[in-house]
Amino acid sequence: MTLPPGFTLLQVVPRLDAGGVERTTLDIDAAVIAAGGRSLVASAGGRMEEQLKGELVRLPVDSKNPSVLIANRKRLKALIDREGVSLVHARSRAPAFSALWAARATGVPFVATYAGIYNASSPLKRWYNGVMTRGEAVIANSYFTRDRLLAEHSVDPEKVTVIPRGLDLDGFDPAAVAPTRVAALRQAWGLEGETRPIALLAGRLTRWKGQALAIEALAKLDRPLVLVLVGDDQGRTGYREELLALAQARGVAEQVRIVGHCDDMPAAYLLADFALAPSLEPEAFGRTALEPQAMGRPVLAADHGGARETVADGETGRLVAPGDVEAWAEALADLLDAGPQAWARIGAAGQARARRLYSVRGMTDATLALYAGLLK
């Protein structure tokens, strides 16, 4: 992909901790550098900042405080002027206000990625969400997201481009994961010598991700299964304790592992026999339904949102009624009954589909092409 001479991108993202938005920020950062451009990321930083190829500009863009937003407008305008920024790309609503104002004040194109299913319980909240649609272009991370934002906001459909998130298919490749990496996780998570099937549910510990639903479904099974919950509690220690208490009350405490953040998700998926993505609310895209497929693992995902695009029902996994404990218990029982040969067949189909449709190269090429088109 070729960028205009002297191209400098400024991405604005609240923090660089674990998450799909952060991962995509890093992917675009690397792609701009590889294409001969310059990459700046304005952020409060976080555990992923060391992975940046470009330059981190540490600013308090994670704040929603109105006085900080006003100060950030001036900081970002000065940054754009000083560094000769060609285009601004915002990835979250609160900092998008500051970034949009700074872009307008300097005459620089503004792009935003609409990457979430933002609740709009009032006209004021809808206006707040709409900041992501006020630039020269809007990127939707799925067709589901595109349909939702067009229904919510008065925006020209021609401005909206669907660019699904991409996976690093070199990293999410079973052949690239050394057995020692999987063994290290087995030891860390107390799974050495475990012979029961393992189901992995990845996602930060927050109620809508469906961890409690998975525990309730597990309790209804009459088959052996270990459920591993992978994800940062982000300070929600109360919810973590609720999950532990629920597992204890349902008599499955010995079958549930809550292991916290994991820096090696490819190995985590290889450790498991299959994955769960039981979100109670629709995911705008849902990387945790796609990543296990890239690693050759079947996935059970809630039948709504982006999962309807990333999971081929009956081929690469199964779509299950959202929030329905009985349906999830039945889906788990059916998958367990199918056995390892069926898991391998389904996993192979998922891996082939993920590689065909969801490469990070495809995502970055499409995004850089959008940038170049706007600058023409």
Protein Blocks (a to p, Z undefined) as FASTA:
>chain_A
ZZdehiacddddfbacedfklmmmmmmmmmmmmnopacddddebdjklmmpmbdcdddfk
lbcbfklmmmmmmmmmmmmmmnopabdcdfbfklmmmmmmmmmmnopacddddfbdcddf
bfklmmmmmmmmmmmbdcdfbfklmmmmmmmpccdfklpccddddddfklmgfklpcfkl
mmmmmmmnopghiabdcdddeddddfklommmmmmmmmmpccdcddddeddeehpamlmm
mmmmmmmmnopmmmpccebjafblmlmmmmpmbdcdfbfbdcfkopmlmmmmmnopacdd
ddehjllmmpcghklmccddehilklmmmmmmmmmmnommlmmmmmmmmmmmmmmmmcfk
lmmmmmmmmmmmmmZZ
